[in-house]
């Protein structure tokens, strides 16, 4: 049967290639999971950073509005 061998037989090139591809697939899956985790963390940091910038900009606008003679807003 293709892909099976007995203990006293040597694995065929097909068996070796299949084993290599399975290991390679596991490595790619681990890498992808790692990339997904990193991407989610970066998205979280970006959101927090943008919220901080918006809050700071709102405070600056508030200070500018309170400044005498500022009528632009």
Phi and psi in degrees as a GROMACS rama.xvg file:
@    title "Ramachandran Plot"
@    xaxis  label "Phi"
@    yaxis  label "Psi"
@TYPE xy
-65.1836  133.411  UNK-2
87.8459  -3.65487  UNK-3
-119.625  145.146  UNK-4
-148.666  157.208  UNK-5
-85.1676  165.408  UNK-6
-59.5725  -35.0743  UNK-7
-86.2  -2.54241  UNK-8
-98.604  151.365  UNK-9
-85.0113  145.575  UNK-10
-68.3178  146.077  UNK-11
-79.4736  170.037  UNK-12
-59.5024  -35.8218  UNK-13
-61.3135  -46.0737  UNK-14
-62.1286  -42.0974  UNK-15
-65.6042  -44.1605  UNK-16
-63.6337  -41.9133  UNK-17
-62.0649  -44.3609  UNK-18
-63.0036  -42.9947  UNK-19
-61.6058  -44.7548  UNK-20
-64.4381  -35.8863  UNK-21
-66.0253  -42.5886  UNK-22
-64.574  -43.7378  UNK-23
-60.3782  -41.2346  UNK-24
-61.9756  -42.3585  UNK-25
-63.1266  -42.9198  UNK-26
-61.8286  -43.4214  UNK-27
-63.8541  -40.3394  UNK-28
-63.5805  -42.6264  UNK-29
-63.2343  -42.1828  UNK-30
-62.724  -42.5418  UNK-31
-65.6342  -41.7192  UNK-32
-60.9617  -42.8106  UNK-33
-62.1197  -43.3383  UNK-34
-63.6352  -40.2329  UNK-35
-63.1601  -42.8911  UNK-36
-63.2354  -44.827  UNK-37
-62.3542  -42.5883  UNK-38
-62.3386  -43.992  UNK-39
-63.6924  -40.7768  UNK-40
-65.0674  -41.817  UNK-41
-64.7668  -38.8393  UNK-42
-62.0549  -42.4515  UNK-43
-61.9892  -45.2904  UNK-44
-64.936  -40.3209  UNK-45
-61.3958  -43.8358  UNK-46
-62.1673  -46.4236  UNK-47
-62.2857  -41.3134  UNK-48
-64.8868  -45.6598  UNK-49
-64.2852  -39.2437  UNK-50
-62.6232  -38.8435  UNK-51
-65.2399  -43.2254  UNK-52
-63.2336  -43.9896  UNK-53
-61.3939  -44.1097  UNK-54
-62.0956  -43.7451  UNK-55
-63.6446  -40.308  UNK-56
-64.7565  -38.9072  UNK-57
-63.445  -38.5885  UNK-58
-66.9404  -39.4649  UNK-59
-64.274  -44.7662  UNK-60
-61.1678  -42.2013  UNK-61
-60.7471  -44.4475  UNK-62
-63.8033  -40.4152  UNK-63
-66.9118  -37.9498  UNK-64
-64.3382  -37.646  UNK-65
-75.0913  -18.4519  UNK-66
-69.0168  132.798  UNK-67
-61.3507  135.606  UNK-68
85.665  -0.849526  UNK-69
-90.7286  111.361  UNK-70
-119.763  5.85349  UNK-71
-68.5007  -26.9337  UNK-72
